[in-house]
Amino acid sequence: MKQRSLHSWLTFFWMLYAVLLLVTIAVCFLMLTTTGVSNASPVHPGTALFFGFILLVLLIMQALLAAATACFLQRSIFHPLSAIGKASQQIGQGDLTFSLPSSSTREMAEAIAAFNAMGQALRDSLAQQNRMEEERRFFISAIVHDLRTPLFSLRGYLEGIEQGIADTPEKIAHYLRICREKADALEHLITDLFTYTQLEYLELLPQREPTDIAALLTKSVEAIRPLAEQADITVTATGDTPPLLNVDKRLFARVIDNLLENALRHTPAQGVISIRWQWQGEHLHFTVADSGPGIAPNDLPRVFRPLFRGEASRNRRTGGAGLGLTIARQIMQVHGGELSVSNQEGGGAIFQGTLPQG
């Protein structure tokens, strides 16, 4: 049935009822007039039967119209309203698997559509909440694992020193050096967690100031060069001299440091890490590329997820808490920029960043 407004339907029914009522009154008046023309003349039986039949038909039509109106109201108004009431009770009890009947009235159809949309939104929200709860449990378990691993090693080496297992100055120095490395790893992980939490809840906003980006990038490269040389990796840096950008020096340096550390972890000996930058229009574009094995295609969409570690060569054994790339992208986004990743044709991963002048 075609959808019309409730006012239109009721107007149609009552106009039809009024027409039938007027026709009935007219027939009754005509019958009285015909039979009352002459008191001496008897009414012809055929005439009386004809008018009686017409009145009966009109009364039946009025009764059918009243029944049709009641049926219409029941099917299009009262039944959907009852279904909405039951669905509301189901929602109150946590059951979102309700189904509402259709209606031929526009107002009720719109109300049903809105209620169905609300139910779908609630189902989507509940599904999202369940996914977030699963991610939260995974996040906590992963963090516990990452904290426990260096703590276990740290405790073991300290007990070795305490129990005299390290019985020479060389062994003691070796044990202490490992303890220092594990303590540094713990500090790095805790710092990442703190930064990630602040960025996630927008508690850490960029303190912008005019910054010489070329000098900042060069400083980050020089800071990591000694570690690269120890691993027999070449680091190159090329770019023009862009204008001063309004960025948070500390946060932007964290982006470059995280990208370079990530590249260093995944670049084999005799490999190359290259960082390039150039100014285009009102944006700074930079890339950090490595000559490592690259990223599995299935892992590319998930690289920036918190605590994500890909398969094959870019996995947990390479170290890191799995928050560095997430933090780098969040910092770029709070600056109004973006960070993306892809694989190079010749092999290796390449991270591409875009930063507005601010």
N, C-alpha and C positions, 0 to 999 in steps of 0.2 A: 504494500500500500504506500502511496506517495506521502512523504512527510510534509505536514502542514502544521501551523501553529495551533495550539489548543484553542485559542480564541476563534480561529477560522472553523475548526471542526464544530465547536459548540454553536457558533452562528449558523452553520449549515443545518445542523440537526434541529435547532429551534425554529428556524425559518420554515423548514419542511413540515414540522409539527404544526406551526401556525397556519400554513396553507391548508393542511388537512382539516384542522379545526374550523377554519372559515368555510371550507367546502361542506363540512358536516352541518354547520349552522345554516348555511344556504339551503341545503337539501331539506332540512327540517322545516324551515320557513316556507319553502316551496310546497312541501307536503301539506302543511297546515293550510296554506292558501288554497291549494287545489281541493282539499277535502272540505273546506268551509265555504265554498262559493254559494251553495244552496243547501239549507238545512233539510229541504224536502227531497233533494236528490241524493240517493245513496251513493257512496263511493264505490267506484268500480273495483272489484277484487284484484284485477291485474295491476291497476295503478298502485294500490296499497302494497301489493307484493313487490312491485318494482322499487318503490321508495324504501321499503323495509330492507330489501337486498342491498341497495346502495348504502344505507346507514350501517348495515352490518359490515360491509366491505371497508367503509371508512373507519369504523371502530377497530376492526382487525388491523388495518394499516397503522393506526395510531398506537395500538398495543405493540405491534412489531417494531415500530420506530422507537418506542420507549425501551423495549428490550434490547434493540440494537445499540441505543445510546448507553444503556447500562453495561452491555457487553464491551463496548468500545472503551468506556471509562475504566472498567475492570482490567482489560487487557493492556491498555496504553498508559494508564495512570496508576491505578491502585496496585496492580501486580508488580510493576517495576519498583514502585515505592516500597512495597513489602520486601522485595529482593534486596534493595539498597539497605533497608534496615537490618536484614539478616547478615548481609555482607559486612556492615559496620560492626555487628556483634562478633563475627569471625575475625575481623581485624583486631578488635579489642582482645581476643583470645590468642592472637599471634598466628592465625591461619589466614594466609594471603591467597589461597587457591579458590577464589570466588568467581562466579560467572553470573552476569546480569543479562536479562532478556532485552530484546530490542523494543522500540516504541515508535509508533507512527506520528507522534506529536513532536514538533521540533524542540520545544523546551525540555521535555523529558529525555529526548535523544541526546541533547547537549549535556544534560546532567549525568546521564549514563556514561557518555564518552569521557566526561571529566572525572567521574568516579573510577572508571577503568584505567585512565591515565594515572590517577593517583595510586591505584593499586600496583600498576607496573613500575612506577617510580619507587614505591616502597619495596617491591621485590628487587629492583636493581640496587637500591640502597642497602638492603640486607645482604645481597650477594657481594657488594663492594665491601661491606663491613666484615664479612667472613674472609674475603681475600686479604684485607688489611690485618685481620687477626692472625691469619696464617703467616703473613709476611712479618708481623711483629714477633711471633714465636720463632720464626727462622732467624730474624735479626738477633734476638736475644741469645739463641743457641750458638749462632756463629760468633758473636762477640765473646761469649763465655769460652768457646774453643780457642779463639785468638788470644784471649788473656791468659788462659790456663797454660798454653804451650810454652811461652817464654817464662812464665812463673815456675813451671815444673823444672825447666832447665836451670833457671837461676837458683832454685832451691837445691837441686842436685849438686851443682858445682860449689855452692856455699857449704853444704854438708861435707863435700869432699875435702874442702880446705879445713873445716872444723875437725874432722875425724883423722886428719893427717894423711889422707890419700895422696894429696899433693905434697910430697915430702922433700922437694927440692925448690930452690928459688925460681928456677925456670918453669916448673909445673905450677907453682903458685901464681906466677905472673901470667901464665897461660889461662888458668882458671879465672883469675880476676879480669882478664881481658874479655873472656866470654861473658862473665857476669855483667860487665859494662855494656857489651853489645845487647844482651837481653834486656837490660834496664832501659837502654836507648829505644829498643823496639817497643817496649811497654809505653814509654813516654810518647813516642810517635803515634801509637794507636790511640791513646787517651786523648791526645791533641786533636786527632782526626775526628774522634767521636764528639768532642766538645764543639768543634767547628761545624760539623755536619748538623748537630742539634740546633745550634744557633741559626744557621742558614735555613734549616727546615721550618723553623717557627718565626723567621724574619726578625730574630733578635739581634742579628749581626748585620747592620746596614753599612754600606760603603761610605767611608769618610773621604770624599773626593777632593783632590787637589791637582793642580797642573803638574803633569809628570812627563819626564823625558823617557818615552817608551823604548827608544833604541838603546839608551844607557841601561835601563832596567833589564831588557832582554839580554844584553851583552853580559851584565853582571851575573845573571842566573846561569848562563852558559859557562862562564869562567869558574863559577862555584862548583859545577858538576864535572868539569874537565879532569881534575885529578882522579876521581873515581873511574871515569871513562878510560883514562890512560892505564890504570891498574888492570882493567878488564880488556885491554888491547882494543878499545873502541875509539873511533875518530868522531869528534863532534865539530860540526861546521855551523857557522852563523852568518847569514847574509841578509841585507835589507837596506832600505833607504832611511832617511832621517825624517820621520813624520813630525807634524806639529805637536805641541804639548797636548796631552789628553787629560781630561778631568776624570781620574780614576783613584781608587784606593790603592796606594803603592803596595802595601803589605798584602792585600788580598790578591791583586793581580800578579804579584811575584809568586804567590802560592799557586796560582794556576800554572804558570810556566814551570815552576819547580816540580809540581806533580806530574806534568806531562813529560818532562825530561827524565824524572825518576822512573816513570812507567816505561819509557822507551829504553832506558838503560837496563832494566830488568829483563827485557825481552829481546835484546840485541846480542847475537853471539859474538865471540872473539873475532877480531878483524872486521867487524861490522862498522856501519856508519850511522850516526844520528845527525840529522840536519834540521835547523830551524831557520825559517825565512819569514820576512815580514815586508809589507808594502802598504802604502797609503793610497786608497782609491776613493775619490769623492769625499764623503764625510765619514768614512769608516777605515779602521785599521784591519787589515787581513794578515793573519799569520798562520803558519803550518809547522807542525813538529812531526817529522817522519823518521822511521827507523828501517833498518834492513833486516829485521827479524822475520819470523815465519808468517807474520800477519795474523788476522783474526778469522776464525771460522765463520762462514756466512751466516749460520744460524745464531751465532753469538753477537753479531753486529748490532741488532736492535736492543740488546740487553747490556751493552758495555757500561752504560752510565747508571745502571741500577745499583742501589746500595749493596755492598758485600758481594757483588757478582764477580765470579772468577770463571773464565771460559775454560773450554776443554783443551786438550793437547798441550802445547807448550806454554800457553798463557793461563796457568792454573795456580793453585794454592802453593805449590812447591817453589814458585818464583818469589814468594814473599809478598808482603803488603797486606793491608787489612781489607782491601776491596772498597775503600771509601775515597781514595785519592781522585779518581776520575769523576765520581759523583760530586765531590766538593768543587772540582774545577769547573764543571758545567754550571753548578748552582751560582758560583761567583760570577761567571760570565753573564748569567741570566739576570742577576740582581743589578748588574751594570747596564742592562739593556742589550747585551750581546748574545751570541750563540756559539756553541761548540759542537762539532760533529766529527764522525770518524768514518773511515773507509779503508779499503785495501788498495795499495798501489799495483799497477799492472806488472811491474818488475818484482813484486814481493815486498812484504813489510806493511805496517800500518801507517796511516797518516791522519793526524788530528788537525782539523781546520777550524780556526776561530775568527769571529767577526766582532769588532767592538766599535760602537759609535763614538764620536768625539765627546759626547756628553755635555 
